[in-house]
Every structure is written in structure tokens, then in C-alpha cells.
Amino acid sequence: MSDRLDVRKTYKLYIGGAFPRSESGRTYVVADAKGRFAANAAQASRKDARDAVSAARKAFAGWSGRTAYNRGQILYRIAEMLEGRRDQFVGELRRAGRLWGDDPPHPPKRPSVSKSEAADEVDAAVDRWVWYAGWADKLAAVTGAANPVSGPFFNFSTPEPAGVVAVVAPDSPLLGLVAVVAPVIVSGNTCVVVASEPAPLPSITLAEVLATSDLPGGVVNILTGRRAEIAPWLASHMDVNAIDLAGVGADDVADLESKAAENLKRVLRPGTTDWSGDPGTARMTAFLETKTVWHPVGV
């Protein structure tokens, strides 16, 4: 029997491409599927949420200004990086004891997650990044239009990103997380994500993938901690343009919608979602604005 001490890891936040500790210095204990200590996770504060929004806003101009083709390349690179760390994610999911089928609402952890189940979820998450990467340079053609008008004008409707999007992630710690983050950023938005509260470790491991891919810092910012503490501040933040309530319980939706109404945020309400099913385009188009341009026809 080894007398070596375990090195207990404390996971940090992911803000602006870096991994800071919470400014409050707080952490909370994350248990594994058997109720044993797994790690400490940072417990984000209101100040951390503000810093994440600032980082997302700073990154927005550069990210939205890239070509759609380039954004697709970067999302594909994330898929490559995730594929390269497949075994690590399989281990994280088995330790968390949660898969996509466990959400919603927030059930107790499974007694066990098999290696094949966890591997299937990691493969599905990789495929989901690839799927959205393929949409990057096609979304404008599907959602935009050249409109017929009566007169000597061209009239075009083109999609534009809404801006900074807050995302309350579901408790599906990998596939559900990817399924709510990828459609936000593929169109040029930046985001602040509140990770799964009971199973945050795969989200920070994903942050390590994002940090070592080609994704610019600040495009995705991940906060761990208490949903009830962080989500209201993001819902009421005046520099957040939209919010996805995917991981919010039914009892909290009305309060967050009320706070979001203060600056007319777009709100995507939670629903019963099969994260492994056909994702469709709804989550991409939910955070797009349509700009219509008139231009005179030259003589």
C-alpha cells in the first residue's frame, strides 16, 4: 500500500483566456459518483461575473469581425483538441456520474457510468463541435435574404450576432454544455457560461481545451459556483444582450426573465431537451439580429 498523499486539485474559473481564482477566495467541494471527494471548484462571485462579462464584451468585436469560414475552422480545431483528450474526458464523466440523459431536471448521480457510455458522450460532443463548425459559413445564406422590392433598390436582410450572451448550462456536464455553447459562438457572439453546479469539472477541463485551441480569449468564459448566486446578476447585467436559461429550474425562470427585461434581453427559456438528438438551428438563430439594408440600383 502506498503512503503517498493524494494531490487534491482546486479547479479555477476561466475568464478572458486565463484561469483566475475567484476574487472572493471561495471554493466548494465537488463529490464523485460515489459521494467521495473529487476536487475543489472555484465558487464565483458577482465580481467574477462582472469580469467575465467585461472579457466577453472586449472579445466581441474581434470575434464577430472574423469571417464565418474562419470561425468554422476554429470550432473544428476545438473538436480536434477534444478528440485528442478523449480518455481524460471519459474519466471525468465517469467520475462525475452524469451523462446527457440525466438532465433535466437535476437527478441524483448514477451509481456508476460505464466506460462505453462515457466514451459515447465524448464522441457525441466532438461530433457536435464539428456539426456547428460546418454551419458557420452557411448560416447567413439560410437566415438572410435578398428581398424583392418595388423600386430601383436592392434590399438585403443579413444576420448579425446579438452580442454578449449569458448561458446557464444544464447538468449534462459535457454534451449539454457543448450543445448550448457552440451555437452561441458560431455566429459571432461571445458568452459567459454558468457551469453545472453539481458536476463542474468537465466544464473546466473543456476550458483547458478552449485555452489551447485557436479560440481567442474572452469568447467563452466559464464560471463555476452557485447558480442561484450568479445567474441573477447575469440576468440583470446591462451589458449582457441575451440569456439562455437551459439549466434553470422551473421555479426560477420567472424571476430571471423579470431581471432580463430591464434591458430587453433576449431570453431562451428552458425546455425538455434531448441533448443527443438533432440540434436543429433554433439555438443559433435565437441569438441573431436581422439587419436590413437598402441600396439604390446604379444607373
N, C-alpha and C positions, 0 to 999 in steps of 0.2 A: 504494500500500500504506500502510495507516495505521500510525503509530508509537505509537498509543495503547496503554497497558498494559491487560491484562485485569484486571478486579476479581474476584479469586478469593474466592468466598463460603465462609464457615465456618458450617455449619448447627449449630443448638443443640438442646438437649433441650426437651421440652415437659412441664412439671411444674406442677400447680396453676394452670393457665391462663396461665402465664408461660413465657418462653423463656430459661432459665438456661444458662450454660456448665456443663460438667461440673466438679464441685468439684475433680477431680484435675487439671484443665487439659489433659487429653489429647485428642487428635483422631486420626483415621485418614483416609487418603486413599481417596476413592471414585473409581473409574475409570468411564469411559463404555463403551459397547458396543464401541468400537474400542481400548480399553485406554489411552486418554488421560486425563489428569487432568480430573475433573469438578468436584470440590469437596472440602472437608474436612468430615467429620462428627464430632460430639462422641462421645468414647468414654466411655460412662457407667461409673461405679464402683459399688461396693457402697453407698457413702454416697448416691449418686444414687438407687439402687433403694429405699433406706430412705425417702428424702424423697418419692419417688413414691408409696410405699405410704401414708405419712402423709397426703399430699394426697388420695389416693383415700378413705381412711377418713374424713377430715374432710368430704368431699363426700357421703358415702354417705347420711347421714340426710336431707339436703335433697333429694337426687335421688330416693331411694326413696319419700320422702314426697309427691312430686308426684303428681298424678293421671295415670293411664295415658294419658288423652287429651292432656294437656299434653306428656308425653314424646314422644308420636307427632308432635305439632306441631313439636317441636324437631328430631326426626330428619328430618322433611320439610324443615325450614329448612336443615339441613346439605346435603340433596340440592340445594336451590335454589342454595346457595352454591357447591357443587361444579360444578354446571352452568354457573354464571357464570364459572368459571375453567377451563373445558373446554380451551381452547387451551394453557394453561400445563401442564396435566396431560398432554396429548398430547405436548408437548415433553419433559416429564420421563420419560415411558415410553419414548420413542424414544431418549433419551439413555441410559437405564438398560439398554436392550436386553433387557428381560424382560417377559413377559406372563403371564397366568394359566395358560396351557397349559405353561409352563416349570417348573412345580412340582407335586409333588416328584419326585425329590429335587433337590438343588441342582446344576443343569446349568451348563455354561459359557454365557456370554452369547451371544445371537444375533449374527451379523454385522450384522444390520440389522432394525429393526422399522418396518414401513411406517406412514404416517400414518393410513391407514384401519384397520389393526389396532389401533393405539393409540387411535384415536377410538372404536372398538367397545368397547374395555375401559373407557374412561372412561364411556361411555353405560351399560354394564352396572353399573358401580359406582354411578352415580346411581340407576339403577333399583333396585339392591339396598337403598339407603337408603330409598327410597320404599316398597319391599315391607315392610321391617321397621317403618317408621312406621305402615303400615296394620295391623300385628299388635298394636300397643301396647295398644289398648283391647279387644282380642278374646282375648288370651292367657289371662286369668283365666277367661273363660267356657269355653274349651276344656280347660284343665288343672284347673279347680276343679269342685266338685260339691256338690249338696245330697244328703246320704246318707240313705237310708231306715233308720230305727232302730225298734226295738220299745220304745216307752215314750213318755212325754209330753215329748219333747225335739226340738229342732231340732239337726241335725248338719251342719256345713258344712266342706268342705275347700277352702282357698284357697291359691294360690301366693304365695310371698314370695321376694324376691331373696336369694341366698346371702350377699352382702356384697362384699368386695374380691376381684376375680378377676385373676390374672396371666395374660397371654396371650403366648405365644411365636409371633409371626406367621410365616406362610410366606413363601417368597421370591417369591411373586406379589405385587409391591410395591403394587398398588392394589386390585384386585378381591379378592384373597385377604385383604388387610388389612381391607377393609370387611366381608368375609364372616365374619371372626372377632371384630371389634369391635362391630358393630351388634347382633348377637343377645345380647351380654353386657349392653349398657347399656339396651336397650329395655325390659327387665323391671325396671329399677331398680338393677342392680348398678353398681359403678364398677370401673375397670380400670387396670392397669399393663401396657403393651404393650412387648415387646422387638421392635423393628422388624427387617425383613430386614437381615442383616449386609452382604451384597454390594450391595444396592440400597435404601439407606435414604432417599434423597432424596424420593421420592413420599410417604413417611410424614410427613416434616416439613412438606412442602407441604400435606398433609391437615391437619396440626396447625394450620397457619395458617388453614385453613377453619374448623376447630372453634373456634379462638380468636375468630373474628369472627362466629360464629353465636350462637344463644341458649343453647348448651350451657354450663352452669356450670363454672367452673374446677375441676379435680380429678376430674371424672367420667371423663375419658380422659387418661392420662398416657403419653407416648411416650418410650422410651429407645432410643438408637442405640448401637451398640458390638458387643462380642463376646458372642455367645450363651453360649459356654462359661463366660464370666465372670459374666454377670448372672443367667442362668436358675437356677443352683443356689441363689443367695441368695433369689430369689423363691420357689422351691420349698420352702425351709426356713423362710421367714419366718413367724412365729407369728401375725401379724395379716393374713395372706392366707388367704382361705377356700376358694379353688378355683384350679385352674390348667389352662389349655388348652395342650397341647403340640403344636399344629398344625405348627409349624415345626421341631420337634426331630427329629434323625436317629435312626434305629432303635437305634444303639449307645448313645445317651444316655438313652433312655426309662426303663430300669430304675433308674438312679441317681437321676433326678429323682423318680420315683414313690416311691422309698425315703425321700427327704427330705420329700416331701409327706405321707407317712404319719405324720410326727411330730406333726402337729396334725389328722390325719384330714381333710386337704383332699380335696375332690372333684377328680378328675383326668379330663380328657378326652384320651384317647390320640390320637396322630396316625394318619391313615389315608390311603389313596389317594383324594383328593378332587378332583372336577371343580368348580372354583370357579365356573364359568359355568353349572352345572346347577341344577336345582330345589333350593333350600337346605333346604326342609322346616322342621320345628320342633325338630329334635334339639338344635341348638346353643342355642336359647333355653331349652328345658326342662332342659338339662344343669346349669344354674346357678340352679335354683329349689329352694326348700324348700317342702314342703307343710305348712301349719298346719291342724289340725282343731279346730274349736270346737264345744262343746256348749252349748246354751242351753235352759232349761226353757220349755215352752209355757205361756203365761199362761192362767189360769182365767177 
